[in-house]
């Protein structure tokens, strides 16, 4: 329960390292997932539910931050950063650091560039600001029931929509090559189990509906992957066999 969902993203890590490209993968998926689990952590501070879910959220956030790092590293199928030239490095490194820090702050404050930054440190700085903001809110509002209810609601809402950014990105790019099929299948399996778990334990209707919505989006994503794969491949013979091979071939 604690390690399963975070480990799912390892398949996407393997995919990035194999293809050396992050084209077609939505960084907004990482944003929605990070915010969802961050709200869950602060909700846990108030409600103190199972430690396994807390550990799960922490590990998922770490994995998402690493995925963002890989997205920047392999942007457009190449390493997006260049090493600092060795000549005159001692004379320019201080000036370079100051310019980078000012540029990072300016980019973070620019709404047009939001979550489109080219330096992974800008994403980490933004997340640090979110933690500070939520910590301050927690100090002032944690005694109010509406505050905990809002955190739980935001977590549930974002968790339902975590697959939607990837669906939109794939529709725009028509690219499925850099998406791990095993990861998506595990999403579907995990959310299907969540539906059964919530129904069996008579969970609140909001949780049951939320799990169904997650399954629905997972199915759409899988259908997209299949469609764009065969749309770009002329060989349609033995489609059912090819679909099975497509999902379980070593390139996943």
GUVODO-475818 format. One record per residue (C-alpha): z, y, x. Coordinates in steps of 0.001 Angstrom, whole numbers, plus 524288, in hexadecimal, padded with zeros to 5 digits. Example, Ala and Ser with C-alpha at 12.3 -4.5 7.8 and 13.67 -1.06 7.14 Angstrom:
[[81E78 7EE6C 8300C]];
[[81BE4 7FBDC 83566]];
This chain:
[[80000 80000 80000]];
[[80364 8095F 80AFA]];
[[7F8E4 8057D 814BE]];
[[7EDCA 80088 80C11]];
[[7E7DB 80D87 80761]];
[[7E8B8 8142F 814D0]];
[[7E294 80862 81B80]];
[[7D712 80907 8120C]];
[[7D2A8 81565 818EE]];
[[7D1CF 80E34 825E1]];
[[7C4E5 808A0 8212D]];
[[7BFC9 81690 82006]];
[[7C4E0 8196E 82DB1]];
[[7BD70 80D92 832C3]];
[[7B13A 81236 82BA2]];
[[7B1D4 81FB6 831DF]];
[[7B3EC 81A13 83F69]];
[[7A894 810C2 83D63]];
[[79E7A 81A33 837E3]];
[[7A316 82632 83F91]];
[[7A036 82E2B 8336A]];
[[7A812 83394 82815]];
[[79C5C 8380A 8201F]];
[[79E25 834E1 811C2]];
[[7ACE7 833D5 81288]];
[[7B431 83E3A 80AE0]];
[[7BF3F 8453A 811E0]];
[[7C393 849D5 80465]];
[[7C789 83BC4 801C6]];
[[7D11B 83D71 80CFF]];
[[7D5CB 84A75 80766]];
[[7D878 844E4 7F9DA]];
[[7DF1C 838D0 7FF6F]];
[[7E789 840B4 808D9]];
[[7EC07 84A1A 7FE49]];
[[7EEBE 83F10 7F4BE]];
[[7F77B 837A8 7FE31]];
[[7FDFB 84414 8030A]];
[[801F9 84760 7F526]];
[[806D2 83967 7F3CB]];
[[80F71 83AEA 7FFEF]];
[[815B5 8475B 7FACA]];
[[8172E 840E9 7ED88]];
[[81E21 83597 7F450]];
[[827CE 83F20 7FA80]];
[[82C26 842CA 7ECC3]];
[[82AFE 835DE 7E57B]];
[[82D62 82C08 7F087]];
[[82489 82108 7EBE6]];
[[82122 81528 7F451]];
[[820C0 8171B 80319]];
[[81474 80EE8 803D3]];
[[80CD5 81961 7FC78]];
[[81234 823DD 8057E]];
[[80DE4 81C39 81180]];
[[800BE 819DF 80B25]];
[[7FE9E 8286B 808DB]];
[[80240 82C13 816C9]];
[[7F8F9 821E8 81C79]];
[[7EDE2 825BB 81356]];
[[7EF2F 83400 8176C]];
[[7EEB8 83025 825C7]];
[[7E27A 82824 8234B]];
[[7DBF4 83360 81C01]];
[[7DEB8 83CE2 82707]];
[[7D8D0 83338 8308F]];
[[7CCD3 8319F 827DE]];
[[7CB18 8405E 82804]];
[[7CBBB 84006 836CC]];
[[7C102 835B7 83702]];
[[7B8D5 83D6C 82D3C]];
[[7B8FA 84908 83674]];
[[7B6FE 840B5 8427B]];
[[7AB0B 839DC 83CE7]];
[[7A599 8450C 834E7]];
[[796D9 843B0 8329D]];
[[79699 8374A 83A9B]];
[[79B3F 83D91 84724]];
[[7A79C 8424C 84D68]];
[[7A985 84FED 8480C]];
[[7B174 85543 85335]];
[[7ADFB 85794 8615F]];
[[7B70E 8568F 86D1C]];
[[7BB0B 86307 873FF]];
[[7B261 8656E 87FDC]];
[[7B92D 86219 88C97]];
[[7B4A3 86E43 893C1]];
[[7BDC7 879F2 892FE]];
[[7C648 8729E 88944]];
[[7D2DD 8783D 88EDA]];
[[7CE14 8861B 88C49]];
[[7C918 88402 87E7D]];
[[7D24E 87A33 87815]];
[[7DC7C 88451 873E0]];
[[7D22F 88D29 86DDC]];
[[7CBB1 8817A 86758]];
[[7D886 87CED 86151]];
[[7DB5B 88A64 85BAA]];
[[7CDB6 88B5E 855CC]];
[[7CECD 87DB7 85006]];
[[7DBE6 88099 849AB]];
[[7D6F0 88D4F 843B8]];
[[7CA91 88694 83F08]];
[[7D24D 87B63 838F4]];
[[7DB0C 884AA 83151]];
[[7CF45 88CA5 82CD7]];
[[7C80E 88079 82865]];
[[7D3D5 87B41 82103]];
[[7D522 88816 81991]];
[[7C694 88860 8165A]];
[[7C502 88209 808FF]];
[[7B662 88007 80B13]];
[[7B968 87712 8168E]];
[[7C483 86FE3 80FF0]];
[[7C502 861A1 81429]];
[[7B809 8635B 81B52]];
[[7BE0B 866A7 8286A]];
[[7B83B 8615A 834FD]];
[[7C502 86006 83C54]];
[[7CE68 85572 837EB]];
[[7DA12 85DD3 83C0F]];
[[7D6EE 8671A 830E9]];
[[7D911 85C1E 82730]];
[[7E622 858D4 82D63]];
[[7EA51 86718 82D4B]];
[[7E6C4 86815 81EEC]];
[[7EEA5 85BF3 81BDF]];
[[7FA24 8618D 82372]];
[[7F975 86DA1 81AB2]];
[[7F98A 864E8 80EA3]];
[[805C6 85DED 81394]];
[[80C7E 86AF7 81615]];
[[808CD 87004 80897]];
[[80DA1 863C0 801B7]];
[[81A2B 863C4 809BD]];
[[81D16 871B0 80591]];
[[819F6 86E55 7F76A]];
[[822D7 86282 7F84A]];
[[82E47 86AAF 7FD29]];
[[82D26 87435 7F1D3]];
[[828C1 86BAC 7E673]];
[[82D67 85DB2 7E8D7]];
[[8383B 85F10 7DEB8]];
[[82E89 861EA 7D3E5]];
[[82949 85663 7CC3A]];
[[81C48 85D33 7CA59]];
[[81A61 85D8F 7D91D]];
[[81BC4 84EDA 7DAE7]];
[[81367 84C81 7CED9]];
[[808C2 8554B 7D486]];
[[808F2 84E2B 7E18F]];
[[807C1 84106 7DAD1]];
[[7FCD7 845F8 7D220]];
[[7F531 84B9E 7DDA0]];
[[7F6B1 83ED9 7E50E]];
[[7F1E1 836E7 7D979]];
[[7E679 84006 7D6AF]];
[[7E1A3 84066 7E4C5]];
[[7E396 831C4 7E67F]];
[[7DAC7 82F64 7DAC8]];
[[7D00A 837D4 7E09A]];
[[7D0B1 83392 7EED7]];
[[7C395 82C51 7EE0A]];
[[7BC80 8375A 7E702]];
[[7B96E 83F97 7F338]];
[[7B2D2 833D7 7F98E]];
[[7AAE4 8315A 7ED34]];
[[7A62F 83F76 7ED5E]];
[[7A33F 83F2C 7FBFB]];
[[79B57 832AB 7FAD9]];
[[793B3 83853 7EF7B]];
[[7903E 84423 7F7E4]];
[[78CD1 83D03 8046C]];
[[7878E 8302F 7FEDC]];
[[78DEA 82A3D 80AF6]];
[[79668 81E1F 80A78]];
[[7949D 81926 81867]];
[[7A13E 81EE6 81DCA]];
[[7AA18 81AB2 8129A]];
[[7B1EE 80E36 8146E]];
[[7AEA2 804F6 80955]];
[[7BA9D 7FCA2 80BDE]];
[[7C34A 808A1 80A65]];
[[7BD32 80BEC 7FD47]];
[[7BE8C 7FDDF 7F883]];
[[7CCD9 7FDEA 7FC79]];
[[7CEA7 80A93 7F4FC]];
[[7C952 803EF 7E8DB]];
[[7D1C7 7F7EB 7EAF2]];
[[7DE18 7FFEA 7ED3F]];
[[7DBFC 808AC 7E179]];
[[7D8DA 7FCF3 7D8D6]];
[[7E5CF 7F6EB 7DCE6]];
[[7EC41 803F5 7D9F1]];
[[7E6D4 8038D 7CC10]];
[[7EC6A 7F5EC 7C9F5]];
[[7F968 7F9C2 7D03D]];
[[7FAFE 805C2 7C792]];
[[7F77E 7FE6A 7BB2E]];
[[8002B 7F2BF 7BE83]];
[[80BD9 7FB7D 7C18E]];
[[8094D 8042E 7B5B0]];
[[807DE 81043 7BE21]];
[[805D6 81D9B 7B7AF]];
[[7F887 81F0B 7B168]];
[[7F4F4 829BF 7BB29]];
[[7F5D7 82010 7C672]];
[[7EDB8 815ED 7BF4B]];
[[7E322 81FC4 7BBEF]];
[[7E369 82501 7C9DC]];
[[7E16C 81762 7CF7D]];
[[7D60D 814E8 7C63A]];
[[7CFAF 821B2 7CA77]];
[[7D107 81DB6 7D8BC]];
[[7CA78 810A6 7D5E5]];
[[7BFA7 817BF 7CE92]];
[[7BCC3 820B7 7DA1C]];
[[7BD57 8153D 7E399]];
[[7B317 80E0A 7DB9D]];
[[7AA55 81A0B 7DB77]];
[[7AB92 81B21 7EA35]];
[[7A800 80CD4 7EC35]];
[[79C3D 80E30 7E33D]];
[[79808 81A38 7EAD8]];
[[798DE 812DC 7F7BB]];
[[790A5 807BC 7F24F]];
[[786C1 810EA 7EC15]];
[[78488 81977 7F80F]];
[[783DF 80DA7 800DD]];
[[77906 80712 7F913]];
[[7725D 8140D 7F629]];
[[77026 8158D 804C1]];
[[76C30 80761 806F4]];
[[75F6A 80213 801C4]];
[[76389 7F3D2 80224]];
[[76870 7F0B8 7F468]];
[[76736 7E1DF 7F526]];
[[77393 7DA3A 7F2DF]];
[[77AF1 7E679 7EEE4]];
[[7878B 7DF94 7EB02]];
[[7881B 7D84C 7F7FA]];
[[784E8 7E4B1 7FF63]];
[[78FBF 7EC16 7F868]];
[[799B6 7E1E1 7FCAB]];
[[79499 7E233 80A93]];
[[79467 7F109 80A24]];
[[7A2EB 7F219 8073F]];
[[7A7A5 7E79E 81083]];
[[79EB8 7E8F4 81C3E]];
[[7A4DC 7EBFA 82961]];
[[7A089 7FA31 82937]];
[[7AB47 7FD2F 81F62]];
